[in-house]
Amino acid sequence: MAHGAPPERRGAHLFVCQHGLWGSVEDTAFLAAYLRHNGWLVLNAQANSARRTYDGVDACGDRLADEVATHLR
């Protein structure tokens, strides 16, 4: 069995990987792959890539929340 949470807790959590300023999904791809390999649910967020990180916390937060909600549907 993979490392991480006990089997009864798997699937109960979603890890959302969000890069920093001027980042991209490639910046968090290794972390996302590692978490997936260990049985976790992962969203490697794409909504705020590159120049979109300069739109401010409110706009970036709204885009990230929309992406998470879409992923959960």
MIDOSE-1310 file (N, C-alpha, C; in nm, 2 decimals, decimal comma, always signed):
residues 73
mahg	+0,08/-0,12/+0,00/+0,00/+0,00/+0,00/+0,09/+0,12/+0,00; +0,04/+0,23/-0,06/+0,12/+0,35/-0,07/+0,12/+0,42/+0,06; +0,22/+0,51/+0,08/+0,23/+0,58/+0,20/+0,12/+0,69/+0,21; +0,10/+0,75/+0,33/+0,01/+0,86/+0,34/-0,10/+0,83/+0,44
appe	-0,22/+0,87/+0,41/-0,33/+0,85/+0,50/-0,38/+0,71/+0,51; -0,44/+0,67/+0,62/-0,49/+0,54/+0,64/-0,60/+0,52/+0,53; -0,62/+0,39/+0,49/-0,72/+0,36/+0,38/-0,86/+0,42/+0,40; -0,91/+0,43/+0,53/-1,04/+0,48/+0,55/-1,05/+0,63/+0,53
rrga	-0,94/+0,70/+0,52/-0,94/+0,85/+0,50/-0,91/+0,88/+0,36; -0,87/+0,79/+0,28/-0,83/+0,82/+0,14/-0,96/+0,86/+0,06; -0,95/+0,96/-0,02/-1,06/+1,01/-0,10/-1,15/+1,11/-0,02; -1,11/+1,14/+0,10/-1,19/+1,24/+0,18/-1,13/+1,37/+0,17
hlfv	-1,01/+1,38/+0,11/-0,94/+1,51/+0,09/-0,90/+1,54/-0,05; -0,90/+1,66/-0,09/-0,85/+1,70/-0,22/-0,73/+1,80/-0,20; -0,62/+1,76/-0,25/-0,50/+1,85/-0,25/-0,51/+1,95/-0,37; -0,51/+2,08/-0,34/-0,51/+2,17/-0,45/-0,37/+2,24/-0,46
cqhg	-0,30/+2,21/-0,57/-0,17/+2,27/-0,59/-0,18/+2,40/-0,67; -0,13/+2,51/-0,61/-0,14/+2,64/-0,68/+0,00/+2,70/-0,67; +0,06/+2,73/-0,79/+0,19/+2,79/-0,80/+0,19/+2,93/-0,75; +0,30/+2,99/-0,75/+0,32/+3,13/-0,71/+0,32/+3,23/-0,83
lwgs	+0,37/+3,35/-0,80/+0,37/+3,45/-0,90/+0,44/+3,41/-1,02; +0,39/+3,44/-1,14/+0,44/+3,41/-1,27/+0,46/+3,26/-1,29; +0,39/+3,18/-1,21/+0,41/+3,03/-1,22/+0,32/+2,96/-1,32; +0,34/+2,83/-1,32/+0,26/+2,75/-1,41/+0,24/+2,61/-1,35
vedt	+0,16/+2,53/-1,41/+0,13/+2,40/-1,36/+0,26/+2,31/-1,35; +0,36/+2,34/-1,44/+0,48/+2,27/-1,43/+0,56/+2,29/-1,30; +0,54/+2,40/-1,23/+0,60/+2,43/-1,11/+0,56/+2,34/-1,00; +0,43/+2,29/-1,00/+0,38/+2,20/-0,90/+0,35/+2,06/-0,95
afla	+0,39/+2,03/-1,07/+0,37/+1,90/-1,14/+0,43/+1,79/-1,06; +0,55/+1,80/-1,01/+0,61/+1,69/-0,94/+0,54/+1,66/-0,81; +0,50/+1,77/-0,73/+0,43/+1,75/-0,61/+0,29/+1,68/-0,64; +0,22/+1,73/-0,74/+0,09/+1,67/-0,78/+0,11/+1,52/-0,82
aylr	+0,21/+1,49/-0,89/+0,24/+1,35/-0,94/+0,27/+1,26/-0,81; +0,35/+1,31/-0,72/+0,38/+1,24/-0,60/+0,26/+1,21/-0,52; +0,17/+1,31/-0,50/+0,05/+1,29/-0,42/-0,04/+1,19/-0,49; -0,06/+1,20/-0,62/-0,14/+1,11/-0,69/-0,09/+0,96/-0,68
hngw	+0,04/+0,95/-0,69/+0,11/+0,82/-0,68/+0,08/+0,75/-0,55; +0,06/+0,84/-0,45/+0,03/+0,79/-0,31/-0,11/+0,78/-0,28; -0,20/+0,79/-0,38/-0,34/+0,76/-0,37/-0,43/+0,88/-0,33; -0,37/+1,00/-0,33/-0,45/+1,12/-0,30/-0,52/+1,18/-0,42
lvln	-0,63/+1,25/-0,40/-0,70/+1,32/-0,50/-0,63/+1,46/-0,51; -0,59/+1,50/-0,64/-0,51/+1,62/-0,66/-0,57/+1,70/-0,77; -0,57/+1,83/-0,75/-0,60/+1,92/-0,86/-0,48/+2,01/-0,87; -0,41/+2,01/-0,99/-0,30/+2,09/-1,01/-0,35/+2,21/-1,09
aqan	-0,39/+2,32/-1,02/-0,47/+2,43/-1,07/-0,40/+2,50/-1,18; -0,48/+2,54/-1,29/-0,42/+2,60/-1,40/-0,48/+2,74/-1,42; -0,58/+2,78/-1,34/-0,66/+2,90/-1,36/-0,58/+3,03/-1,36; -0,47/+3,03/-1,28/-0,39/+3,15/-1,26/-0,25/+3,15/-1,32
sarr	-0,23/+3,09/-1,43/-0,10/+3,07/-1,48/-0,04/+3,20/-1,54; +0,09/+3,21/-1,53/+0,17/+3,32/-1,59/+0,12/+3,46/-1,55; +0,09/+3,54/-1,64/+0,06/+3,68/-1,62/-0,07/+3,70/-1,54; -0,15/+3,60/-1,54/-0,28/+3,61/-1,46/-0,26/+3,62/-1,31
tydg	-0,14/+3,59/-1,27/-0,11/+3,60/-1,12/-0,11/+3,75/-1,08; -0,09/+3,84/-1,17/-0,09/+3,98/-1,13/-0,22/+4,05/-1,13; -0,33/+3,97/-1,14/-0,46/+4,03/-1,14/-0,51/+4,06/-1,00; -0,44/+4,02/-0,90/-0,48/+4,05/-0,76/-0,54/+3,93/-0,69
vdac	-0,53/+3,93/-0,56/-0,57/+3,82/-0,48/-0,72/+3,79/-0,50; -0,81/+3,89/-0,51/-0,95/+3,86/-0,53/-0,98/+3,79/-0,66; -0,92/+3,84/-0,77/-0,95/+3,78/-0,90/-0,89/+3,64/-0,90; -0,77/+3,62/-0,85/-0,70/+3,49/-0,85/-0,78/+3,39/-0,77
gdrl	-0,82/+3,44/-0,65/-0,90/+3,35/-0,56/-1,03/+3,31/-0,62; -1,10/+3,40/-0,69/-1,22/+3,36/-0,76/-1,20/+3,26/-0,87; -1,10/+3,28/-0,95/-1,07/+3,18/-1,05/-1,03/+3,05/-0,99; -0,95/+3,05/-0,89/-0,92/+2,92/-0,83/-1,04/+2,85/-0,77
adev	-1,13/+2,92/-0,70/-1,25/+2,87/-0,64/-1,34/+2,81/-0,75; -1,35/+2,88/-0,87/-1,43/+2,83/-0,98/-1,37/+2,70/-1,04; -1,23/+2,69/-1,04/-1,17/+2,57/-1,10/-1,19/+2,45/-1,00; -1,18/+2,48/-0,87/-1,20/+2,37/-0,77/-1,35/+2,32/-0,78
athl	-1,44/+2,41/-0,79/-1,58/+2,38/-0,80/-1,61/+2,29/-0,92; -1,55/+2,33/-1,03/-1,57/+2,26/-1,16/-1,51/+2,12/-1,15; -1,39/+2,11/-1,08/-1,33/+1,98/-1,06/-1,41/+1,89/-0,98; -1,48/+1,94/-0,88/-1,56/+1,86/-0,79/-1,69/+1,81/-0,85
r	-1,74/+1,87/-0,96/-1,87/+1,83/-1,02/-1,86/+1,70/-1,09
